[in-house]
Amino acid sequence: MTQPHGRPLPGELHVWWLPVPPGTSSGRARSVLDAAETERAGRLRRPERRHRFVLAHAGLRLLCGRYLGTAPGEVAFERAPCPHCGAGHGRPRLRDAGGLHFSMAHSGTAVLYAFSAAPVGVDLEAAPGRPGLERTVGAWLHPGERRQLYRLPQAERPGSFLRLWVRKEAYLKGIGTGIAHGVSGPPGSYDDEWALLDLGAPDGFVAAAAVRGGAPRTLRGSSLSPSAVARGTGTGTAVWSSVREAAGEVPRRLLAEVASWPAPGGDGMERTPN
């Protein structure tokens, strides 16, 4: 059995960062995927996307296995009921997880994972965004959100749009609808039970998390080595950062800053002390 890793306590949010630079090997990572994941990977024609998918899902299995005390290949996932129609295509969750919740996002050359004792959603986008992105995808926003965006100087719009977008996607992933049921709620139209957090991702990325049940008191941010995922060992190092309140245009928004994501290394996924 895999050595268990300390689960997030109530009021904690564990965030893991996995860089997937070009040229890294998938190694044994594909061997821990189930049949459905392997089939999905096979449908991706671009090698870099297929490679990132394999490492992202193998990393998720590795982390879940450490939290659950089981082998990565034995981790079982299922879908929660959709909050809109009740069908089984809602938020991904662990089967028989005993209260452990997770979310995963990937963009560009990185993957972001979040684990919590409460339902959680996370989103990640490479920055800067594509030119004109706020004019195209921004059409999905509520008119009030678009007005807020277009009041800003042109140079500030791409960054502000990405911050708005990742918050919204993190929340929608957390409640289990995703963007399939629309993203155009009015500004600040988030359930009061959910806290929104901007995550201090490494340069070149914008990230956010949404956690149900109130703002977490502590954030534990860690990096995961892609070579370790390829080996199936889960080597990683961790740093600790507190979550502090910050002013912002989104109600109940918190700013969770990880001052410096550590370089991958070490002999295991250590939990940092308080």
Solvent accessible surface area in square Angstrom, and as a share of the most:
residue,aa,sasa,rsa
1,M,206,0.92
2,T,31,0.18
3,Q,138,0.62
4,P,75,0.47
5,H,18,0.08
6,G,30,0.29
7,R,87,0.32
8,P,8,0.05
9,L,98,0.49
10,P,100,0.63
11,G,26,0.25
12,E,14,0.07
13,L,0,0.00
14,H,6,0.03
15,V,2,0.01
16,W,5,0.02
17,W,16,0.05
18,L,0,0.00
19,P,39,0.25
20,V,8,0.04
21,P,56,0.35
22,P,120,0.75
23,G,84,0.80
24,T,39,0.23
25,S,79,0.51
26,S,29,0.19
27,G,54,0.52
28,R,164,0.60
29,A,1,0.01
30,R,98,0.36
31,S,86,0.56
32,V,31,0.18
33,L,17,0.08
34,D,63,0.33
35,A,86,0.66
36,A,65,0.50
37,E,14,0.06
38,T,54,0.31
39,E,90,0.41
40,R,107,0.39
41,A,0,0.00
42,G,55,0.53
43,R,148,0.54
44,L,56,0.28
45,R,224,0.82
46,R,133,0.48
47,P,88,0.55
48,E,106,0.47
49,R,121,0.44
50,R,68,0.25
51,H,34,0.15
52,R,48,0.17
53,F,13,0.05
54,V,0,0.00
55,L,0,0.00
56,A,0,0.00
57,H,17,0.07
58,A,3,0.02
59,G,0,0.00
60,L,9,0.04
61,R,4,0.02
62,L,7,0.03
63,L,0,0.00
64,C,0,0.00
65,G,0,0.00
66,R,47,0.17
67,Y,5,0.02
68,L,48,0.24
69,G,2,0.02
70,T,27,0.16
71,A,37,0.29
72,P,26,0.16
73,G,47,0.45
74,E,126,0.57
75,V,6,0.03
76,A,37,0.29
77,F,45,0.19
78,E,57,0.25
79,R,127,0.46
80,A,10,0.08
81,P,80,0.50
82,C,4,0.02
83,P,81,0.51
84,H,118,0.53
85,C,81,0.48
86,G,50,0.48
87,A,43,0.33
88,G,59,0.57
89,H,101,0.45
90,G,2,0.02
91,R,35,0.13
92,P,54,0.34
93,R,90,0.33
94,L,9,0.04
95,R,121,0.44
96,D,137,0.71
97,A,10,0.08
98,G,70,0.68
99,G,45,0.44
100,L,8,0.04
101,H,42,0.19
102,F,10,0.04
103,S,9,0.06
104,M,33,0.15
105,A,7,0.06
106,H,67,0.30
107,S,16,0.10
108,G,39,0.37
109,T,60,0.35
110,A,1,0.01
111,V,0,0.00
112,L,2,0.01
113,Y,0,0.00
114,A,0,0.00
115,F,0,0.00
116,S,3,0.02
117,A,41,0.32
118,A,27,0.21
119,P,11,0.07
120,V,0,0.00
121,G,0,0.00
122,V,0,0.00
123,D,10,0.05
124,L,3,0.02
125,E,45,0.20
126,A,41,0.32
127,A,31,0.24
128,P,123,0.77
129,G,16,0.16
130,R,164,0.60
131,P,138,0.87
132,G,11,0.11
133,L,23,0.11
134,E,3,0.01
135,R,148,0.54
136,T,92,0.53
137,V,36,0.21
138,G,0,0.00
139,A,64,0.50
140,W,128,0.45
141,L,2,0.01
142,H,46,0.20
143,P,62,0.39
144,G,9,0.08
145,E,4,0.02
146,R,66,0.24
147,R,137,0.50
148,Q,84,0.38
149,L,7,0.03
150,Y,85,0.32
151,R,175,0.64
152,L,57,0.28
153,P,79,0.49
154,Q,100,0.44
155,A,97,0.75
156,E,89,0.40
157,R,48,0.18
158,P,41,0.26
159,G,30,0.29
160,S,20,0.13
161,F,2,0.01
162,L,4,0.02
163,R,101,0.37
164,L,23,0.12
165,W,18,0.06
166,V,0,0.00
167,R,4,0.02
168,K,10,0.04
169,E,29,0.13
170,A,0,0.00
171,Y,22,0.08
172,L,18,0.09
173,K,53,0.23
174,G,2,0.02
175,I,54,0.28
176,G,8,0.07
177,T,16,0.09
178,G,20,0.19
179,I,69,0.35
180,A,91,0.71
181,H,88,0.39
182,G,40,0.38
183,V,8,0.04
184,S,62,0.40
185,G,27,0.26
186,P,70,0.44
187,P,53,0.33
188,G,25,0.24
189,S,53,0.34
190,Y,20,0.07
191,D,67,0.35
192,D,118,0.61
193,E,99,0.44
194,W,10,0.03
195,A,4,0.03
196,L,0,0.00
197,L,0,0.00
198,D,14,0.07
199,L,13,0.06
200,G,23,0.22
201,A,22,0.17
202,P,36,0.23
203,D,145,0.75
204,G,38,0.37
205,F,37,0.15
206,V,29,0.17
207,A,2,0.02
208,A,0,0.00
209,A,0,0.00
210,A,0,0.00
211,V,6,0.04
212,R,103,0.38
213,G,70,0.68
214,G,37,0.35
215,A,49,0.38
216,P,7,0.05
217,R,172,0.63
218,T,30,0.17
219,L,1,0.00
220,R,14,0.05
221,G,0,0.00
222,S,5,0.03
223,S,3,0.02
224,L,0,0.00
225,S,11,0.07
226,P,17,0.11
227,S,59,0.38
228,A,0,0.00
229,V,2,0.01
230,A,10,0.08
231,R,115,0.42
232,G,36,0.35
233,T,58,0.34
234,G,0,0.00
235,T,17,0.10
236,G,0,0.00
237,T,35,0.20
238,A,20,0.16
239,V,44,0.25
240,W,108,0.38
241,S,21,0.13
242,S,57,0.36
243,V,21,0.12
244,R,130,0.47
245,E,144,0.64
246,A,35,0.27
247,A,98,0.76
248,G,41,0.39
249,E,115,0.51
250,V,10,0.06
251,P,63,0.40
252,R,89,0.33
253,R,31,0.11
254,L,18,0.09
255,L,41,0.20
256,A,0,0.00
257,E,78,0.35
258,V,10,0.06
259,A,108,0.84
260,S,76,0.49
261,W,40,0.14
262,P,31,0.19
263,A,84,0.65
264,P,57,0.36
265,G,26,0.25
266,G,49,0.47
267,D,147,0.76
268,G,13,0.13
269,M,10,0.04
270,E,87,0.39
271,R,83,0.30
272,T,32,0.19
273,P,113,0.71
274,N,153,0.78
